[in-house]
Amino acid sequence: MAWRSQLSRNLKELRILFCQTSPSSASARSFVEQNYKDLKTLNPKFPILIPECRGIEPQIWARYDMGVERGIRLEGLTEPQILKALEDLVKAGFPYIQLS
């Protein structure tokens, strides 16, 4: 999974949004608990933001050059599917706006 160390090369910022209590955010919470430390260790100066958001549906937002962002809804995805979604965002490496 060499792409994990490419976060800071391909993205400017990563935001992971989820509700701390809702069942729909359970996979996103688990993803953060299992992967945050590894991602941050591989990209120590890269901003990975996890704001507190009550009642929000789980999402990942990647910011590329010139402030362009791409977001992916995570509701209904498993932890491996979330990891794959993040990999796709990192590997895209080109900016365009889409909320799928």
PyMOL commands that place a pseudoatom at each C-alpha (Angstrom):
pseudoatom trace, name=CA, resn=MET, resi=1, chain=A, elem=C, hetatm=0, pos=[0.000, 0.000, 0.000]
pseudoatom trace, name=CA, resn=ALA, resi=2, chain=A, elem=C, hetatm=0, pos=[2.595, 2.505, -1.124]
pseudoatom trace, name=CA, resn=TRP, resi=3, chain=A, elem=C, hetatm=0, pos=[-0.148, 5.000, -1.931]
pseudoatom trace, name=CA, resn=ARG, resi=4, chain=A, elem=C, hetatm=0, pos=[-0.535, 5.698, 1.807]
pseudoatom trace, name=CA, resn=SER, resi=5, chain=A, elem=C, hetatm=0, pos=[2.750, 7.591, 1.833]
pseudoatom trace, name=CA, resn=GLN, resi=6, chain=A, elem=C, hetatm=0, pos=[1.625, 9.646, -1.195]
pseudoatom trace, name=CA, resn=LEU, resi=7, chain=A, elem=C, hetatm=0, pos=[-1.050, 11.661, 0.648]
pseudoatom trace, name=CA, resn=SER, resi=8, chain=A, elem=C, hetatm=0, pos=[1.113, 14.740, 1.000]
pseudoatom trace, name=CA, resn=ARG, resi=9, chain=A, elem=C, hetatm=0, pos=[2.354, 14.488, -2.580]
pseudoatom trace, name=CA, resn=ASN, resi=10, chain=A, elem=C, hetatm=0, pos=[-1.060, 14.219, -4.258]
pseudoatom trace, name=CA, resn=LEU, resi=11, chain=A, elem=C, hetatm=0, pos=[-3.348, 16.110, -1.861]
pseudoatom trace, name=CA, resn=LYS, resi=12, chain=A, elem=C, hetatm=0, pos=[-3.235, 19.368, 0.060]
pseudoatom trace, name=CA, resn=GLU, resi=13, chain=A, elem=C, hetatm=0, pos=[-5.650, 18.346, 2.825]
pseudoatom trace, name=CA, resn=LEU, resi=14, chain=A, elem=C, hetatm=0, pos=[-7.886, 15.455, 3.852]
pseudoatom trace, name=CA, resn=ARG, resi=15, chain=A, elem=C, hetatm=0, pos=[-11.082, 15.860, 5.881]
pseudoatom trace, name=CA, resn=ILE, resi=16, chain=A, elem=C, hetatm=0, pos=[-12.953, 12.911, 7.328]
pseudoatom trace, name=CA, resn=LEU, resi=17, chain=A, elem=C, hetatm=0, pos=[-16.440, 13.811, 8.529]
pseudoatom trace, name=CA, resn=PHE, resi=18, chain=A, elem=C, hetatm=0, pos=[-18.660, 11.551, 10.606]
pseudoatom trace, name=CA, resn=CYS, resi=19, chain=A, elem=C, hetatm=0, pos=[-21.042, 11.606, 13.547]
pseudoatom trace, name=CA, resn=GLN, resi=20, chain=A, elem=C, hetatm=0, pos=[-19.577, 10.367, 16.820]
pseudoatom trace, name=CA, resn=THR, resi=21, chain=A, elem=C, hetatm=0, pos=[-22.734, 8.461, 17.760]
pseudoatom trace, name=CA, resn=SER, resi=22, chain=A, elem=C, hetatm=0, pos=[-24.820, 7.534, 14.705]
pseudoatom trace, name=CA, resn=PRO, resi=23, chain=A, elem=C, hetatm=0, pos=[-24.879, 3.940, 13.456]
pseudoatom trace, name=CA, resn=SER, resi=24, chain=A, elem=C, hetatm=0, pos=[-24.403, 5.148, 9.857]
pseudoatom trace, name=CA, resn=SER, resi=25, chain=A, elem=C, hetatm=0, pos=[-20.967, 6.485, 10.822]
pseudoatom trace, name=CA, resn=ALA, resi=26, chain=A, elem=C, hetatm=0, pos=[-19.760, 3.313, 12.554]
pseudoatom trace, name=CA, resn=SER, resi=27, chain=A, elem=C, hetatm=0, pos=[-17.559, 2.191, 9.643]
pseudoatom trace, name=CA, resn=ALA, resi=28, chain=A, elem=C, hetatm=0, pos=[-16.032, 5.662, 9.288]
pseudoatom trace, name=CA, resn=ARG, resi=29, chain=A, elem=C, hetatm=0, pos=[-15.247, 5.783, 13.015]
pseudoatom trace, name=CA, resn=SER, resi=30, chain=A, elem=C, hetatm=0, pos=[-13.675, 2.343, 12.819]
pseudoatom trace, name=CA, resn=PHE, resi=31, chain=A, elem=C, hetatm=0, pos=[-11.685, 3.375, 9.742]
pseudoatom trace, name=CA, resn=VAL, resi=32, chain=A, elem=C, hetatm=0, pos=[-10.225, 6.364, 11.596]
pseudoatom trace, name=CA, resn=GLU, resi=33, chain=A, elem=C, hetatm=0, pos=[-9.423, 4.284, 14.682]
pseudoatom trace, name=CA, resn=GLN, resi=34, chain=A, elem=C, hetatm=0, pos=[-7.624, 1.649, 12.584]
pseudoatom trace, name=CA, resn=ASN, resi=35, chain=A, elem=C, hetatm=0, pos=[-5.840, 3.846, 10.015]
pseudoatom trace, name=CA, resn=TYR, resi=36, chain=A, elem=C, hetatm=0, pos=[-5.216, 7.359, 11.352]
pseudoatom trace, name=CA, resn=LYS, resi=37, chain=A, elem=C, hetatm=0, pos=[-1.993, 6.523, 13.182]
pseudoatom trace, name=CA, resn=ASP, resi=38, chain=A, elem=C, hetatm=0, pos=[-0.455, 4.792, 10.155]
pseudoatom trace, name=CA, resn=LEU, resi=39, chain=A, elem=C, hetatm=0, pos=[-1.480, 7.572, 7.741]
pseudoatom trace, name=CA, resn=LYS, resi=40, chain=A, elem=C, hetatm=0, pos=[-0.143, 10.272, 10.056]
pseudoatom trace, name=CA, resn=THR, resi=41, chain=A, elem=C, hetatm=0, pos=[3.123, 8.387, 10.665]
pseudoatom trace, name=CA, resn=LEU, resi=42, chain=A, elem=C, hetatm=0, pos=[3.706, 8.137, 6.908]
pseudoatom trace, name=CA, resn=ASN, resi=43, chain=A, elem=C, hetatm=0, pos=[2.677, 11.788, 6.331]
pseudoatom trace, name=CA, resn=PRO, resi=44, chain=A, elem=C, hetatm=0, pos=[3.630, 13.642, 9.527]
pseudoatom trace, name=CA, resn=LYS, resi=45, chain=A, elem=C, hetatm=0, pos=[3.136, 17.209, 8.255]
pseudoatom trace, name=CA, resn=PHE, resi=46, chain=A, elem=C, hetatm=0, pos=[0.066, 16.492, 6.116]
pseudoatom trace, name=CA, resn=PRO, resi=47, chain=A, elem=C, hetatm=0, pos=[-3.219, 17.909, 7.499]
pseudoatom trace, name=CA, resn=ILE, resi=48, chain=A, elem=C, hetatm=0, pos=[-5.731, 15.146, 8.228]
pseudoatom trace, name=CA, resn=LEU, resi=49, chain=A, elem=C, hetatm=0, pos=[-8.716, 16.922, 9.725]
pseudoatom trace, name=CA, resn=ILE, resi=50, chain=A, elem=C, hetatm=0, pos=[-11.424, 15.146, 11.699]
pseudoatom trace, name=CA, resn=PRO, resi=51, chain=A, elem=C, hetatm=0, pos=[-13.863, 17.833, 12.857]
pseudoatom trace, name=CA, resn=GLU, resi=52, chain=A, elem=C, hetatm=0, pos=[-16.645, 17.093, 15.332]
pseudoatom trace, name=CA, resn=CYS, resi=53, chain=A, elem=C, hetatm=0, pos=[-19.891, 16.892, 13.368]
pseudoatom trace, name=CA, resn=ARG, resi=54, chain=A, elem=C, hetatm=0, pos=[-23.044, 15.698, 15.103]
pseudoatom trace, name=CA, resn=GLY, resi=55, chain=A, elem=C, hetatm=0, pos=[-25.750, 14.299, 12.843]
pseudoatom trace, name=CA, resn=ILE, resi=56, chain=A, elem=C, hetatm=0, pos=[-23.728, 14.493, 9.610]
pseudoatom trace, name=CA, resn=GLU, resi=57, chain=A, elem=C, hetatm=0, pos=[-23.525, 11.648, 7.117]
pseudoatom trace, name=CA, resn=PRO, resi=58, chain=A, elem=C, hetatm=0, pos=[-20.018, 10.203, 6.857]
pseudoatom trace, name=CA, resn=GLN, resi=59, chain=A, elem=C, hetatm=0, pos=[-17.847, 11.646, 4.081]
pseudoatom trace, name=CA, resn=ILE, resi=60, chain=A, elem=C, hetatm=0, pos=[-14.233, 11.998, 2.981]
pseudoatom trace, name=CA, resn=TRP, resi=61, chain=A, elem=C, hetatm=0, pos=[-13.132, 15.229, 1.313]
pseudoatom trace, name=CA, resn=ALA, resi=62, chain=A, elem=C, hetatm=0, pos=[-9.809, 15.597, -0.472]
pseudoatom trace, name=CA, resn=ARG, resi=63, chain=A, elem=C, hetatm=0, pos=[-8.483, 19.053, -1.340]
pseudoatom trace, name=CA, resn=TYR, resi=64, chain=A, elem=C, hetatm=0, pos=[-6.158, 19.266, -4.322]
pseudoatom trace, name=CA, resn=ASP, resi=65, chain=A, elem=C, hetatm=0, pos=[-4.169, 22.180, -5.767]
pseudoatom trace, name=CA, resn=MET, resi=66, chain=A, elem=C, hetatm=0, pos=[-5.890, 25.538, -6.145]
pseudoatom trace, name=CA, resn=GLY, resi=67, chain=A, elem=C, hetatm=0, pos=[-8.576, 24.657, -3.579]
pseudoatom trace, name=CA, resn=VAL, resi=68, chain=A, elem=C, hetatm=0, pos=[-10.406, 22.141, -5.759]
pseudoatom trace, name=CA, resn=GLU, resi=69, chain=A, elem=C, hetatm=0, pos=[-12.089, 19.401, -3.734]
pseudoatom trace, name=CA, resn=ARG, resi=70, chain=A, elem=C, hetatm=0, pos=[-13.580, 15.972, -4.282]
pseudoatom trace, name=CA, resn=GLY, resi=71, chain=A, elem=C, hetatm=0, pos=[-15.874, 14.289, -1.787]
pseudoatom trace, name=CA, resn=ILE, resi=72, chain=A, elem=C, hetatm=0, pos=[-17.157, 10.763, -1.349]
pseudoatom trace, name=CA, resn=ARG, resi=73, chain=A, elem=C, hetatm=0, pos=[-20.092, 9.718, 0.829]
pseudoatom trace, name=CA, resn=LEU, resi=74, chain=A, elem=C, hetatm=0, pos=[-19.195, 6.823, 3.111]
pseudoatom trace, name=CA, resn=GLU, resi=75, chain=A, elem=C, hetatm=0, pos=[-22.623, 5.776, 4.374]
pseudoatom trace, name=CA, resn=GLY, resi=76, chain=A, elem=C, hetatm=0, pos=[-23.142, 2.067, 3.806]
pseudoatom trace, name=CA, resn=LEU, resi=77, chain=A, elem=C, hetatm=0, pos=[-19.490, 1.395, 2.971]
pseudoatom trace, name=CA, resn=THR, resi=78, chain=A, elem=C, hetatm=0, pos=[-17.402, -1.097, 4.897]
pseudoatom trace, name=CA, resn=GLU, resi=79, chain=A, elem=C, hetatm=0, pos=[-13.991, -0.235, 6.295]
pseudoatom trace, name=CA, resn=PRO, resi=80, chain=A, elem=C, hetatm=0, pos=[-12.144, -1.884, 3.342]
pseudoatom trace, name=CA, resn=GLN, resi=81, chain=A, elem=C, hetatm=0, pos=[-14.387, 0.034, 0.915]
pseudoatom trace, name=CA, resn=ILE, resi=82, chain=A, elem=C, hetatm=0, pos=[-13.552, 3.296, 2.704]
pseudoatom trace, name=CA, resn=LEU, resi=83, chain=A, elem=C, hetatm=0, pos=[-9.851, 2.475, 2.407]
pseudoatom trace, name=CA, resn=LYS, resi=84, chain=A, elem=C, hetatm=0, pos=[-10.335, 1.859, -1.334]
pseudoatom trace, name=CA, resn=ALA, resi=85, chain=A, elem=C, hetatm=0, pos=[-12.234, 5.174, -1.688]
pseudoatom trace, name=CA, resn=LEU, resi=86, chain=A, elem=C, hetatm=0, pos=[-9.347, 7.005, -0.022]
pseudoatom trace, name=CA, resn=GLU, resi=87, chain=A, elem=C, hetatm=0, pos=[-6.861, 5.208, -2.258]
pseudoatom trace, name=CA, resn=ASP, resi=88, chain=A, elem=C, hetatm=0, pos=[-8.843, 6.336, -5.315]
pseudoatom trace, name=CA, resn=LEU, resi=89, chain=A, elem=C, hetatm=0, pos=[-8.797, 9.946, -4.088]
pseudoatom trace, name=CA, resn=VAL, resi=90, chain=A, elem=C, hetatm=0, pos=[-5.040, 9.825, -3.550]
pseudoatom trace, name=CA, resn=LYS, resi=91, chain=A, elem=C, hetatm=0, pos=[-4.295, 8.115, -6.849]
pseudoatom trace, name=CA, resn=ALA, resi=92, chain=A, elem=C, hetatm=0, pos=[-6.544, 10.490, -8.813]
pseudoatom trace, name=CA, resn=GLY, resi=93, chain=A, elem=C, hetatm=0, pos=[-4.029, 13.254, -8.249]
pseudoatom trace, name=CA, resn=PHE, resi=94, chain=A, elem=C, hetatm=0, pos=[-6.011, 15.583, -10.457]
pseudoatom trace, name=CA, resn=PRO, resi=95, chain=A, elem=C, hetatm=0, pos=[-8.628, 18.043, -9.266]
pseudoatom trace, name=CA, resn=TYR, resi=96, chain=A, elem=C, hetatm=0, pos=[-12.292, 17.931, -10.059]
pseudoatom trace, name=CA, resn=ILE, resi=97, chain=A, elem=C, hetatm=0, pos=[-15.399, 18.326, -7.956]
pseudoatom trace, name=CA, resn=GLN, resi=98, chain=A, elem=C, hetatm=0, pos=[-17.684, 15.366, -7.455]
pseudoatom trace, name=CA, resn=LEU, resi=99, chain=A, elem=C, hetatm=0, pos=[-19.826, 14.127, -4.599]
pseudoatom trace, name=CA, resn=SER, resi=100, chain=A, elem=C, hetatm=0, pos=[-20.729, 10.555, -5.435]
for i in range(1, 100): cmd.bond("trace and resi %d" % i, "trace and resi %d" % (i + 1))
show_as sticks, trace
zoom trace
